Amino acid sequence: MQISLEELRKVARAYRAQQTGTTPLEPVPAPFVACDEADKQLAREIAQLLNQTPDIRQERVQEVSTEPLPAKVIAASIMRRVIADKISR
């Protein structure tokens, strides 16, 4: 279905007309503005924390990097999981 440009303009006008008459139900507080120095300090602290965090957790890599499991062990594990799922339903 295609909509003409004129139809889009009509919808936009109707939408704008609805939006202009709306008043908030309660007063809206002024936005909080932090001083630039506090923002810069926070950015520095976050950057330092990110620089200290390793990209790779070596201990997790070592756990996974052991000898590969035989196919029979993997298949048995899958079958146990399927049976457990069926029993728990």
Secondary structure per residue as TSV (DSSP state, phi and psi in degrees):
chain	resnum	aa	ss	phi	psi
A	1	M	-	360.0	131.4
A	2	Q	-	-109.7	145.1
A	3	I	-	-116.3	133.2
A	4	S	-	-73.6	161.9
A	5	L	H	-62.0	-36.3
A	6	E	H	-65.1	-40.1
A	7	E	H	-64.1	-39.7
A	8	L	H	-61.8	-41.0
A	9	R	H	-63.8	-39.3
A	10	K	H	-63.4	-43.3
A	11	V	H	-64.7	-42.2
A	12	A	H	-62.9	-42.6
A	13	R	H	-62.6	-44.0
A	14	A	H	-63.7	-40.3
A	15	Y	H	-64.4	-46.2
A	16	R	H	-62.1	-38.1
A	17	A	H	-63.2	-37.7
A	18	Q	H	-69.1	-36.4
A	19	Q	H	-74.7	-32.1
A	20	T	H	-70.9	-27.2
A	21	G	T	-87.6	-0.8
A	22	T	-	-83.1	129.5
A	23	T	-	-116.7	144.7
A	24	P	-	-65.5	147.3
A	25	L	S	-74.7	-26.2
A	26	E	S	-141.0	161.2
A	27	P	-	-63.8	140.3
A	28	V	-	-92.5	124.3
A	29	P	-	-70.4	154.4
A	30	A	-	-66.2	143.8
A	31	P	-	-66.4	146.0
A	32	F	-	-78.4	129.5
A	33	V	-	-122.0	114.2
A	34	A	-	-80.1	150.4
A	35	C	-	-68.0	152.0
A	36	D	H	-59.7	-36.6
A	37	E	H	-65.2	-39.9
A	38	A	H	-64.7	-39.7
A	39	D	H	-63.3	-43.2
A	40	K	H	-64.9	-41.2
A	41	Q	H	-64.2	-44.1
A	42	L	H	-62.1	-42.3
A	43	A	H	-62.3	-39.7
A	44	R	H	-63.6	-44.0
A	45	E	H	-63.6	-42.0
A	46	I	H	-65.6	-42.8
A	47	A	H	-61.6	-40.6
A	48	Q	H	-63.6	-44.5
A	49	L	H	-61.9	-42.4
A	50	L	H	-67.4	-36.0
A	51	N	H	-67.1	-31.3
A	52	Q	H	-80.6	-18.4
A	53	T	S	-81.0	124.6
A	54	P	-	-69.7	148.1
A	55	D	S	-71.1	-32.5
A	56	I	S	-127.0	131.9
A	57	R	-	-86.9	102.0
A	58	Q	H	-58.1	-37.1
A	59	E	H	-63.4	-35.6
A	60	R	H	-70.9	-37.8
A	61	V	H	-63.7	-41.2
A	62	Q	H	-63.9	-37.4
A	63	E	H	-61.8	-40.7
A	64	V	H	-81.7	-25.9
A	65	S	T	-80.7	16.4
A	66	T	S	-77.4	-173.8
A	67	E	-	-60.9	143.8
A	68	P	-	-67.5	147.5
A	69	L	-	-79.6	146.7
A	70	P	-	-66.3	152.1
A	71	A	H	-59.8	-34.9
A	72	K	H	-63.5	-39.3
A	73	V	H	-66.2	-42.5
A	74	I	H	-64.4	-45.4
A	75	A	H	-62.0	-43.2
A	76	A	H	-63.5	-39.1
A	77	S	H	-63.8	-42.3
A	78	I	H	-63.0	-44.1
A	79	M	H	-65.0	-40.3
A	80	R	H	-59.5	-41.6
A	81	R	H	-65.3	-42.1
A	82	V	H	-62.9	-45.6
A	83	I	H	-64.4	-42.8
A	84	A	H	-62.1	-40.4
A	85	D	H	-64.1	-42.0
A	86	K	H	-67.2	-38.2
A	87	I	H	-68.1	-38.5
A	88	S	H	-74.5	-10.6
A	89	R	-	-79.1	360.0
